[in-house]
């Protein structure tokens, strides 16, 4: 049976000659950590029809572009429904989180103000679960008749919150004509009563990560059929409160240290690691990290409100844009997120005592000026923002080095999402050092006229953009666009082609000398691939990484050598000796990078002043 949801697009008539939907039956594995994706779907679009529709959509979409850029539709409405976030693999296939839960199981406290006091009191996911089961108990079905009876049992209760699933779809251009023609659902899961929206996906060569409260999930495809059939929670305890919608987990990315980083907004987290260590942050957003298997879990930073996405620059600095607290006169904040930092936000500043008319005169966040850049009377415990910035930040990227053209080197790209395509541009901006942090170094509105969510650079060097199309609610359709430089501005054409080739290289089969050479590549993605491979080779890899460190002709190669030695030191502390010597290096950047890695790996040394 063809699902009707893929054909519901106002003004566009879709028929079975346009889009074919194929249901592929697959037996669920017996592994206790198996995914529930037992009936994946494949959607195919006829090439000629797809091109005609793409041309029509492009002509009807009022796009404004910065000089030297062009925009083409890469995936039409039926192939990319309700895209929340994006990942792209080395073959250029696009993966999209698709959410089905919004009004029936992703609650927003602004629509349930009578829950506010109880929500503030929650300290764990289990507190939230108990509240939902009590509030939506079967005996209260009549008073909760507004809640859809999704499981069809005649009762409007908490079991209806455990029906809707979130999904991950893989989109592919199989005939290389510049337009996706196949979309396959590779994950269909997540349906506890406490499940939130799947806000982020990371695809790697042998696994995938999906961020959806209350867990960070690691997925594997055990039989190489393209469907992820095994899942493991590498961290649990996210989504403590019922707060603002869209403040859930997001943005799993691989850091330059080989760890997985992710975010949750100020609906909070209360995590107990496998070793029994507690990390209690129920009233603020955090950025967390761990090894890919969940070991060595840490809170990288806290006191954030909702850094939906964040990126690393080529020196390993973590940059993001944090949502504001919706106070009058406040705006979002461009932030340099430092390890161990506190940005000062608590969900208490949003509501809480402000619901009491006798105790609402003092607004901590605003009256103590925690939301503004550094000033003389600033609180000493916080890291202030670089500057106040644009509304509703969602997708974010950093040019890895060879994407687009020379004009865009070292630039950051940020989505401003406000539910209206006319007022939700993508910005490009630069940063320049100032003391231990940064100041803005110019910005430009590069694209407006669509409603972007996730953005990612493909191996071809173009920027791919997921399009929510309009509004805030799910609508069962969406798009993916390809933003690129025009032909006359494509001054990195040959280099981009070489980067694409190197992205798809089998790094395990490369010689030590080849990997050493690739540590000096102009694209950060290639340097990281070489670094990560060398970090798996033990003493042989260490010898190559030390060669990269000892040369002085390429600073970035030295830095990747340090990062790789940090990965090896994590496995065996005897590799630390070479890093300790760098604390006296003549290049201050190298000294700083070595000190950072040694600190990350808890390497102690007696230092004499």
C-alpha positions, -999 to 999 in steps of 0.1 A, spaced: 0 0 0 14 34 -9 15 57 21 -6 88 14 18 111 33 42 112 4 16 125 -20 2 154 0 17 185 -15 -7 214 -23 -8 224 -59 13 196 -72 -3 165 -85 17 134 -79 8 100 -94 23 66 -94 40 74 -128 59 102 -110 70 85 -78 71 48 -71 70 37 -35 83 2 -28 78 -16 5 107 -40 12 100 -66 38 129 -76 61 129 -98 91 139 -81 123 170 -95 138 168 -112 172 195 -91 188 181 -74 218 196 -41 206 180 -44 172 163 -15 155 125 -17 149 130 -9 112 113 -40 100 96 -26 69 118 0 52 105 19 23 121 29 -10 108 58 -30 119 61 -66 114 91 -88 114 90 -126 144 110 -139 125 130 -166 96 138 -144 119 147 -116 139 171 -137 107 188 -150 94 192 -114 128 205 -102 128 231 -129 93 242 -121 100 244 -84 132 264 -89 114 288 -112 86 294 -87 109 298 -57 119 335 -52 156 330 -43 181 358 -35 218 347 -37 251 364 -30 272 373 -61 290 343 -75 266 316 -61 240 294 -77 212 272 -63 198 240 -78 172 217 -65 188 183 -56 159 164 -41 122 171 -48 93 171 -23 85 134 -21 120 123 -15 128 145 15 98 148 38 101 171 69 139 172 71 152 182 105 189 176 101 214 162 77 245 141 72 264 132 40 286 102 35 318 100 15 298 88 -16 277 120 -16 245 103 -4 224 126 18 209 113 51 180 132 66 162 129 100 125 129 94 102 135 123 66 123 127 61 135 162 51 171 169 18 179 183 9 145 198 42 137 216 66 166 214 50 190 239 59 227 242 55 242 276 41 274 261 10 253 251 8 237 286 15 264 311 -4 246 338 24 220 337 52 245 343 57 241 380 57 203 378 80 204 349 105 226 367 106 202 396 117 173 373 153 162 378 155 130 357 140 114 326 121 90 349 105 120 366 93 131 332 80 96 324 61 94 357 45 128 350 33 118 316 19 85 328 1 103 356 -12 132 334 -23 108 307 -35 79 328 -62 58 312 -88 69 337 -82 105 326 -90 97 290 -121 119 288 -103 151 300 -75 143 275 -97 137 245 -76 164 227 -48 138 225 -52 117 194 -60 80 201 -31 69 179 -31 32 190 -68 29 184 -76 13 217 -104 38 225 -84 55 253 -66 89 251 -37 80 273 1 79 276 3 48 254 -7 71 225 26 89 231 45 57 223 32 52 187 48 78 164 83 71 152 112 92 139 131 81 108 163 85 89 162 85 51 191 80 26 188 100 -6 209 92 -36 215 104 -72 219 69 -88 223 81 -124 246 111 -116 223 136 -134 225 161 -105 191 152 -90 183 126 -64 161 98 -77 160 73 -48 151 77 -12 153 48 13 142 47 49 172 33 67 160 38 103 124 37 117 124 38 155 122 57 187 87 55 202 88 56 240 64 80 257 95 101 266 110 101 231 117 136 216 124 146 181 154 131 164 175 163 160 207 150 146 224 123 125 260 115 119 270 89 92 304 73 94 319 45 73 309 17 96 283 32 119 258 60 125 247 81 154 213 95 160 206 121 187 171 117 201 163 122 238 165 103 261 195 86 244 225 91 221 222 60 198 249 42 178 236 22 149 253 -5 128 243 -23 96 253 -59 105 245 -75 71 255 -47 47 221 -43 32 220 -5 38 195 -7 67 207 -1 102 195 -31 122 215 -29 154 214 0 179 232 7 212 226 35 236 260 51 243 246 76 267 212 80 284 194 107 305 185 135 281 152 155 281 144 160 317 119 188 314 89 196 292 103 229 279 104 248 246 100 227 215 131 222 194 154 223 224 162 186 223 193 166 213 211 175 181 243 177 160 263 145 166 297 152 150 331 137 150 357 159 167 393 163 158 402 141 187 382 112 173 354 116 199 317 120 192 303 153 203 266 162 207 242 187 222 210 190 241 192 222 248 179 234 282 153 207 286 183 193 304 202 161 311 209 139 341 234 112 331 249 83 350 278 67 331 286 30 330 312 37 356 285 51 379 296 88 376 268 113 377 265 143 355 236 164 366 226 193 344 188 194 344 184 231 340 208 240 312 219 229 278 252 210 275 277 198 249 288 163 257 315 140 242 327 104 245 345 78 225 324 62 198 315 33 221 303 56 249 334 53 271 353 83 285 321 103 287 325 140 296 305 172 297 325 194 274 305 226 283 273 237 301 252 267 308 240 269 272 204 274 261 202 257 227 233 255 206 215 235 179 246 229 159 283 236 164 315 232 144 352 229 148 375 252 128 409 240 115 426 247 148 400 227 168 381 257 182 344 250 188 321 277 176 283 279 178 254 303 180 231 299 210 194 307 211 183 337 232 160 335 263 131 353 246 134 383 269 125 417 255 157 434 242 177 402 240 191 384 209 210 352 201 247 349 209 277 339 188 297 318 212 332 304 214 326 272 235 356 264 256 361 230 273 348 231 309 331 265 303 297 277 317 278 302 295 255 311 324 221 301 311 196 282 334 161 273 324 151 290 356 159 323 339 132 315 313 103 308 337 101 294 372 98 322 398 85 345 370 51 326 372 47 341 407 34 377 405 49 384 439 84 374 429 91 384 394 107 417 395 143 406 391 153 389 358 187 373 364 197 367 328 189 403 318 196 423 350 230 407 355 237 411 318 247 375 312 235 376 276 259 403 263 296 403 253 323 410 279 319 441 300 337 455 330 312 443 356 307 408 340 302 378 362 335 360 365 321 324 363 308 326 327 324 327 293 306 356 276 295 355 239 316 368 211 287 391 202 249 391 199 238 375 167 211 363 144 177 348 153 169 311 156 202 294 146 199 259 134 223 243 108 259 253 109 291 244 89 327 255 85 344 254 52 368 224 55 393 241 31 385 232 -5 347 237 -6 330 263 -29 358 287 -39 387 307 -26 364 335 -15 348 312 10 379 297 27 379 298 65 342 309 65 315 297 88 279 292 75 249 296 98 211 291 92 187 316 107 154 297 111 123 317 120 96 297 103 93 321 73 114 315 41 116 353 35 132 359 68 154 328 73 187 333 54 219 315 55 248 337 67 285 334 60 309 350 84 345 350 94 363 352 128 397 367 137 416 361 169 413 386 198 432 376 229 422 340 238 390 343 218 376 359 186 358 388 171 335 388 140 354 394 108 327 403 83 294 386 74 272 382 44 237 370 37 243 344 10 209 328 5 173 336 13 139 325 0 138 289 14 135 277 49 167 258 57 172 234 86 204 213 83 233 221 60 263 200 51 292 201 27 293 172 3 325 155 -9 321 175 -42 326 208 -23 290 221 -27 268 230 3 237 209 6 207 225 23 176 208 38 144 228 32 115 227 57 97 249 31 74 269 54 60 272 89 68 252 120 46 221 117 53 189 99 38 187 64 49 154 49 71 169 22 104 188 20 134 195 -3 172 194 -5 190 221 -25 226 223 -37 243 257 -32 275 262 -52 297 287 -69 290 297 -105 313 283 -132 333 315 -135 339 316 -97 349 279 -95 385 286 -89 391 254 -70 376 231 -95 406 207 -99 413 208 -62 377 200 -54 378 170 -78 409 157 -61 393 162 -26 363 141 -38 386 113 -49 405 114 -16 372 114 4 364 80 -12 399 65 -8 404 34 13 426 48 40 434 14 56 452 4 24 474 35 21 511 34 30 526 53 59 543 77 35 510 83 17 492 91 49 521 114 60 516 134 28 479 136 33 484 152 67 494 183 48 463 183 25 445 216 21 411 200 32 406 193 69 384 162 61 413 145 43 438 155 71 415 140 97 410 108 77 447 103 75 452 112 112 424 88 123 439 59 103 474 65 117 460 65 152 449 29 146 484 18 137 501 19 171 539 24 171 540 26 133 514 53 132 531 71 160 563 72 140 545 89 111 526 113 133 559 123 150 574 130 115 545 153 108 551 171 142 589 174 137 587 192 103 580 229 104 569 236 68 531 229 74 516 240 108 483 222 102 502 189 96 519 194 129 486 200 146 470 169 132 501 150 143 495 162 178 458 153 177 467 118 164 493 113 192 466 124 216 444 95 203 473 71 208 480 85 243 444 77 252 452 41 245 487 40 260 502 68 281 537 59 269 530 79 238 529 111 258 567 117 258 568 134 224 539 157 234 556 168 266 586 180 246 563 203 226 554 224 257 587 242 249 581 246 211 589 279 195 555 280 179 529 291 205 501 274 187 519 241 188 526 246 225 489 254 231 477 224 211 501 200 229 490 213 263 453 209 254 458 173 243 478 164 274 451 179 296 424 160 277 443 127 284 450 136 320 488 135 316 504 150 347 539 166 347 558 186 374 565 220 359 592 242 374 587 279 370 
